Amino acid sequence: MKVLNVVGARPNFMKVAPIVEAMKRRGAEFAPMVVHTGQHYDAQMSDAFFRDLGLPAPDVYLGVGSRSHAAQTAAIMQRFEPVVVNEKPDWVIVVGDVNSTLACALVCAKLFVKVAHVEAGLRSRDRTMPEEINRILTDQIADLLLTPSRDADQNLRAEGIPEERIRFVGNVMIDSLFSQLKRAEQSTVREDLGVAGKDYAALTLHRPSNVDARVTFKRILEALDQISHRLPIIFPVHPRTRKRIREFGFMDLIERNRNLHLIEPLGYLDFLRLYSGARLVLTDSGGIQEETTALGIPCLTLRENTERPITVEMGTNVLVGTDTERITRAAFNVLDAPQDKQSKQRPPLWDGHTADRILDALLEGTRDEE
Ligand code: UD1
């Protein structure tokens, strides 16, 4: 079975790597190809992940780069269409909720090529997020919806999606996490940053709603300033966020704080090594809410909603929004709580074997057609 695996942006790589690896292992059944749209293209946002995750170099690189949402989505569609026409895959796999996910799913739907969506069914119910639009539309047109949690199944049913298209397989990102945990121990990132054996926090921030609005971004920085009196904060900065820091003139404010350390974006293994040793993680990312849940690390999510409610149910994740006082209070609550009381529950099927269940679902989906 020929399968095109689509990657576009940073959060896609750790979802596709275990799928491609499983397909190679089951080479009698699967012939995988990797298509990279080029939505993310910087060495630190893309190449580093191929290396760290052992993902084979893309068979096809579409090189779309950064543009407005419409222009980026359109460019991906235009460049992906001839690839599908030429390669005639049995299945196309799209993952997550980035523009590349929707663009490639839409191409397949129009060409009547079967497309499977990995990480289907997540909903924040916040349509101001570009990802929410990408999730809803991709799930409407994909043939097979592979969900990471039972709440996702419910969301899909509530949108009228027939049961036979939905399959609960678990969280494939956790396959990558478990398989790389040991290798990440080789990383010297904690030593390099001077936080080995110490309490520190790790921070990521890139959502447009947080960093594109000056007032919101400033409120967050004020909270970070207060938290940094208690422990150092390591902040690998996304290119979007770095741009805004410059535009809003926040660099002085940040540099004055000796305990808030801005660094370049980290590769997969270094970042895993960093957050896995953190006393506390602050983030507005989707994936990091899940990774901290899998490892039982306290996470404060700087958003008002989450498409991943299971992380809150498990007790590791707290939604704290963007209010200075609220973020600070929640951080101090974590720092004042005994560490051994922290949750060690893991959601069902976040077990490191999701990729094989995805492959089984593809085989079954093909048999059903025949
Ligand atoms: C995208 C995804 C988001 C995901 C995030 C992870 C969409 C709608 N958004 O957001 O869901 O959480 O990736 O990182 O698909 N840039 C670079 N180098 C790069 C990539 C981007 O400098 O390799 C800069 C460009 O100036 C670009 C900006 O970052 O304009 C934003 O990139 P873009 O891909 O539009 O969205 P992200 O914010 O990265």
Residues whose N, C-alpha, C, O or C-beta is under 5 A from the ligand:
A	BS01	UD1	A9 R10 P11 Q39 H40 Y41 D42 M45 S66 R67 D97 V98 N99 P130 E131 H206 P239 R240
